[in-house]
Amino acid sequence: MPWIHFHVGNNGTAKACCVANIPFGNINEQSLEEIWNGEPIQKLREKFAKGQKDKRCAQCYKLEAAGGKSIRQETFENFPLVKIEENSSRLPIYFDIRFSNICNFRCRTCWHGASSKWFSDAKKLGTNIGEKAIIQNIHDFNLFLEKCGKALLQAEEIYFAGGEPLAMEEHYLLLEWLVENKSTQMRLRYNTNFSMLKFKNFDVLELWKQFSEVEILASLDGAGELGEYIRKEMSWNKVLENREMIRVLPHVKFKIAPTISVFNIRHLPGFYKECLEQKMIAPEDIYFNILERPSHYNIKILPLQIKKKIKNEFEDFFDWMEKEQIPISVKGMFQECLDYMFAQDLSKYWEKFQTETSLLDELREERFDLKFE
């Protein structure tokens, strides 16, 4: 990652990735070259080149040890041809750009730092991280293009997340700029709530037509009422409608990418079946993001008797998968969830989960039976 990846997060901070809190600099205050060849990133490269671990990367190591797949491992899969040279000054080829925290959802597992829509709830709960809803990461878009334009034009992948990237004007302006500069060879990847395909005067389908490869990782945690409960403001019917609309673009790959938490772990098999029945995805088009933090939403917190019940239900689901000839790799992903869930007993957070859920239910005047018993 330190040789190929450039991540821009909160307030313009360039970090090792979206997970590890390893700051390299700030794109609002420095040039790309200053950050990319600076002392912080060089020290990390030296450490990794020697095969040494960094304790700030603990989340990936813990996830791998528990049977899950980490961003570290995924990066090797996505860039198999990259050869690392320890002192290389090659420009980044893989961008992860978070222009701001602008979002139109208030997902249960999210927070104000990643969603402007969360601000009002966060303020009532005392968890807001500022007195304004919108946190702008890139302060000057045109200056950002001046600094990063050369690298962006030769990028192999640009990953958009948020917030909600399809609700950010800068996302559309960047795509238009790439088209104008005849640089559409890169793979575009999205982590999106998939609630909109048009924004202001922009039509994302028209822009995607210009690029050779687009992958959508739709952040959907459940179908129908459960999905709408977890991802507040979501409309399941709108998701289905948008899915139909993108079928006209065969080069746009659509996957569901649920965040695996206490809220949906028991319902995952049913959700997967629903997506197949709706012909939303092919059997292999699923990607899991196993939630690590906050701890009280982590599936490791479930009491042992509930974990055992979920395991039994998954075993029945595995039998169904075998009969339906679902790819073994998909079964492996579901198995990873079970392995991760049983890897540690964090049931000390179970009471906090119940308290926090009741608090937000009361605040939002809603409730959903998650059927743990």
ZIFEN-V954767 format. One record per residue. RES is the residue in one small letter. D_LAST is the distance of its C-alpha to the last C-alpha in whole Angstrom. Layout:
BEGIN
((RES;D_LAST) (RES;D_LAST))
END
This chain:
BEGIN
((m;43) (p;45) (w;48) (i;47) (h;44) (f;45) (h;42) (v;42) (g;40) (n;39) (n;43) (g;45) (t;44) (a;44) (k;42) (a;41) (c;38) (c;35) (v;33) (a;36) (n;37) (i;41) (p;43) (f;47) (g;48) (n;48) (i;49) (n;50) (e;53) (q;54) (s;55) (l;53) (e;55) (e;55) (i;51) (w;52) (n;54) (g;54) (e;53) (p;49) (i;48) (q;51) (k;50) (l;47) (r;48) (e;51) (k;48) (f;46) (a;49) (k;49) (g;46) (q;45) (k;41) (d;41) (k;38) (r;37) (c;36) (a;33) (q;30) (c;32) (y;32) (k;29) (l;27) (e;30) (a;29) (a;25) (g;26) (g;26) (k;29) (s;31) (i;33) (r;36) (q;35) (e;35) (t;38) (f;40) (e;39) (n;40) (f;43) (p;45) (l;48) (v;48) (k;51) (i;50) (e;54) (e;53) (n;56) (s;55) (s;56) (r;55) (l;53) (p;49) (i;48) (y;44) (f;44) (d;40) (i;41) (r;39) (f;42) (s;40) (n;36) (i;37) (c;34) (n;33) (f;29) (r;27) (c;24) (r;21) (t;22) (c;26) (w;28) (h;32) (g;33) (a;32) (s;32) (s;35) (k;32) (w;30) (f;33) (s;33) (d;29) (a;30) (k;33) (k;31) (l;29) (g;32) (t;31) (n;33) (i;36) (g;39) (e;40) (k;40) (a;38) (i;39) (i;40) (q;43) (n;43) (i;46) (h;49) (d;51) (f;50) (n;54) (l;55) (f;52) (l;53) (e;56) (k;55) (c;52) (g;54) (k;56) (a;53) (l;51) (l;53) (q;53) (a;49) (e;47) (e;44) (i;43) (y;39) (f;38) (a;35) (g;35) (g;34) (e;34) (p;37) (l;38) (a;38) (m;41) (e;45) (e;46) (h;44) (y;46) (l;49) (l;48) (l;48) (e;51) (w;53) (l;52) (v;53) (e;56) (n;57) (k;57) (s;54) (t;51) (q;51) (m;48) (r;44) (l;42) (r;38) (y;36) (n;32) (t;32) (n;30) (f;32) (s;32) (m;36) (l;39) (k;42) (f;42) (k;46) (n;48) (f;47) (d;45) (v;43) (l;44) (e;48) (l;47) (w;45) (k;48) (q;50) (f;48) (s;48) (e;44) (v;41) (e;38) (i;35) (l;31) (a;29) (s;27) (l;24) (d;20) (g;19) (a;20) (g;21) (e;19) (l;17) (g;20) (e;22) (y;19) (i;19) (r;23) (k;24) (e;27) (m;26) (s;27) (w;26) (n;29) (k;31) (v;30) (l;31) (e;34) (n;35) (r;34) (e;36) (m;39) (i;39) (r;40) (v;43) (l;43) (p;43) (h;43) (v;40) (k;37) (f;34) (k;31) (i;27) (a;26) (p;23) (t;22) (i;19) (s;17) (v;13) (f;13) (n;14) (i;14) (r;11) (h;13) (l;16) (p;17) (g;17) (f;19) (y;22) (k;22) (e;23) (c;25) (l;27) (e;27) (q;28) (k;31) (m;30) (i;31) (a;32) (p;30) (e;31) (d;30) (i;27) (y;27) (f;25) (n;25) (i;22) (l;22) (e;23) (r;24) (p;23) (s;21) (h;18) (y;17) (n;18) (i;15) (k;17) (i;15) (l;11) (p;11) (l;12) (q;9) (i;7) (k;11) (k;12) (k;9) (i;10) (k;14) (n;14) (e;13) (f;16) (e;18) (d;18) (f;19) (f;22) (d;23) (w;23) (m;25) (e;27) (k;28) (e;29) (q;31) (i;29) (p;31) (i;30) (s;30) (v;27) (k;25) (g;26) (m;25) (f;21) (q;22) (e;23) (c;20) (l;18) (d;21) (y;21) (m;17) (f;18) (a;22) (q;21) (d;19) (l;18) (s;16) (k;18) (y;18) (w;14) (e;15) (k;18) (f;15) (q;14) (t;17) (e;19) (t;16) (s;17) (l;21) (l;21) (d;19) (e;22) (l;25) (r;24) (e;23) (e;20) (r;16) (f;14) (d;10) (l;9) (k;6) (f;4) (e;0))
END
